[in-house]
Amino acid sequence: MTTSSSSSLLALLIERIQREGPISFADYMRMALYEPGYGYYVTNATRIGWEGDFYTSTDVSDLFAHCVGRQLLQMWHLLGQPERFHVLEQGAGRGHLAEGVQAWAQREEPAFAHVLSYRNADIRMGRDALSEVATSVEEIHPHVLLSNELVDAFPVHVVEVRDQHLYEVYVDIHHGRLHEVLDEPSSGELAMYLERYKVPWQTFSNGWRTEINLDALHWMELAARLLPVSSARKKLSGFLLTIDYGEKARGLYTSERRHGTLACYFQHQLTERPLQRPGEQDITAHVNFSALIDAGRQYGLRLHQFVTQREWLLQLGIRNELEAIRQRDFALIETARASDQGQVALLQWYNLRHRVAALTDMAGMGNFKVLIMKR
Ligand SMILES: C[S@@+](CC[C@H](N)C(=O)[O-])C[C@H]1O[C@@H](n2cnc3c(N)ncnc32)[C@H](O)[C@@H]1O
């Protein structure tokens, strides 16, 4: 089904392609996600959460936000407990992570809650993490720049191997419909990128394709510029914490992963048809964390930690908190299991335990990666 907003975006795309010729997949994705008035991320419909197209860790359990809170508390200590501690979350969506962190801090760490200044930014609020103008309005340099599932949304170039030659995927029109065509890469940067990560694409068979996220490199530059610079050498001045699905380059660009990682989400259905419903469905690609780390280093940051979400949540005490909740809130399970209240408590306990299992499951969200860089 095509709605009126997707057909008007389609009209804009067709008009542009008629004017300019085929556009790169990255340009198509930029319009599908960000075109003012039409793009998936800039229109108002509910997209995230159980009623939307996909859910994130913040929808699964508050315990995720509590771990983020404990992480921020550690960072505050490492930075010498500044009197005002500025956190900026980019791509904050509905702001649920901020709410969860602040509620946790008020309850568990009131002194920290008192100094914590947590701001949300999202493209929907006109704060594009990829725009120099939008990021330059951040009047205060944050001590921590935070994001959860932001970088996977940035537009990606798609390349494909044919007869040991590298082509790029473009979007063209045929009988009024969008369709893919292959042509020479739009920039030499694409082949250089694969070279840099030692991807032996010349040895891969026809049809092997992957995505290249050049915007992620640009974002790292802007992000590094947002973090404060310390006057004293070697003194820590800020952190970048980003969580997403993806891998280091070695795990991402393998010959077995022939179709790349592009995925579209529409009403919790995973599809592989990015040209369908432009503006109506989410389009994402896995993140190359090697590229983020390299770019971060290039712009003056150092690696602090790179782990799976599972390891990170365990380090930050998610299991201990779960056990403390069991002892505090679910005593009835032991003392009156057969009663109605005992049965209700048991079901609620199973629910909570399953949610924590989902956040740490290596076949799912537990295999997301957590990258922390510092300046
Ligand atoms: C997958 S959602 C994650 C939302 C939230 N971080 C969470 O964990 O629930 C991605 C969010 O990033 C925002 N976003 C996408 N591209 C962005 C950009 N270039 N700049 C700022 N926000 C962006 C979207 O509007 C959306 O709210």
The ligand as an SDF file (V2000), in Angstrom:
LIG
                    3D

 27 29  0  0  0  0  0  0  0  0999 V2000
   16.4410    4.0780   15.9340 C   0  0  0  0  0  0  0  0  0  0  0  0
   15.9030    5.5860   16.5530 S   0  0  0  0  0  0  0  0  0  0  0  0
   16.6070    5.5430   18.1640 C   0  0  0  0  0  0  0  0  0  0  0  0
   15.9210    6.4700   19.1250 C   0  0  0  0  0  0  0  0  0  0  0  0
   16.4530    6.4450   20.5500 C   0  0  0  0  0  0  0  0  0  0  0  0
   17.8750    6.7210   20.5910 N   0  0  0  0  0  0  0  0  0  0  0  0
   16.1560    5.1140   21.2260 C   0  0  0  0  0  0  0  0  0  0  0  0
   17.0970    4.4280   21.5820 O   0  0  0  0  0  0  0  0  0  0  0  0
   14.9780    4.7860   21.3610 O   0  0  0  0  0  0  0  0  0  0  0  0
   16.9160    6.7200   15.6830 C   0  0  0  0  0  0  0  0  0  0  0  0
   16.6580    8.1560   16.0780 C   0  0  0  0  0  0  0  0  0  0  0  0
   17.6690    8.9520   15.4810 O   0  0  0  0  0  0  0  0  0  0  0  0
   17.0830   10.1070   14.9270 C   0  0  0  0  0  0  0  0  0  0  0  0
   17.9670   10.5030   13.8290 N   0  0  0  0  0  0  0  0  0  0  0  0
   18.1710    9.8600   12.6640 C   0  0  0  0  0  0  0  0  0  0  0  0
   19.0740   10.5080   11.9280 N   0  0  0  0  0  0  0  0  0  0  0  0
   19.4590   11.5890   12.6580 C   0  0  0  0  0  0  0  0  0  0  0  0
   20.3510   12.6600   12.4400 C   0  0  0  0  0  0  0  0  0  0  0  0
   21.0510   12.7520   11.3030 N   0  0  0  0  0  0  0  0  0  0  0  0
   20.5070   13.5920   13.4070 N   0  0  0  0  0  0  0  0  0  0  0  0
   19.7950   13.5220   14.5600 C   0  0  0  0  0  0  0  0  0  0  0  0
   18.9120   12.5460   14.8200 N   0  0  0  0  0  0  0  0  0  0  0  0
   18.7460   11.5950   13.8690 C   0  0  0  0  0  0  0  0  0  0  0  0
   15.7010    9.6650   14.4860 C   0  0  0  0  0  0  0  0  0  0  0  0
   14.7970   10.7310   14.3730 O   0  0  0  0  0  0  0  0  0  0  0  0
   15.3290    8.6960   15.6110 C   0  0  0  0  0  0  0  0  0  0  0  0
   14.6770    9.3620   16.6630 O   0  0  0  0  0  0  0  0  0  0  0  0
  1  2  1  0
  2  3  1  0
  2 10  1  0
  3  4  1  0
  4  5  1  0
  5  6  1  0
  5  7  1  0
  7  8  2  0
  7  9  1  0
 10 11  1  0
 11 12  1  0
 11 26  1  0
 12 13  1  0
 13 14  1  0
 13 24  1  0
 14 15  1  0
 14 23  1  0
 15 16  2  0
 16 17  1  0
 17 18  1  0
 17 23  2  0
 18 19  1  0
 18 20  2  0
 20 21  1  0
 21 22  2  0
 22 23  1  0
 24 25  1  0
 24 26  1  0
 26 27  1  0
M  CHG  2   2   1   9  -1
M  END
$$$$
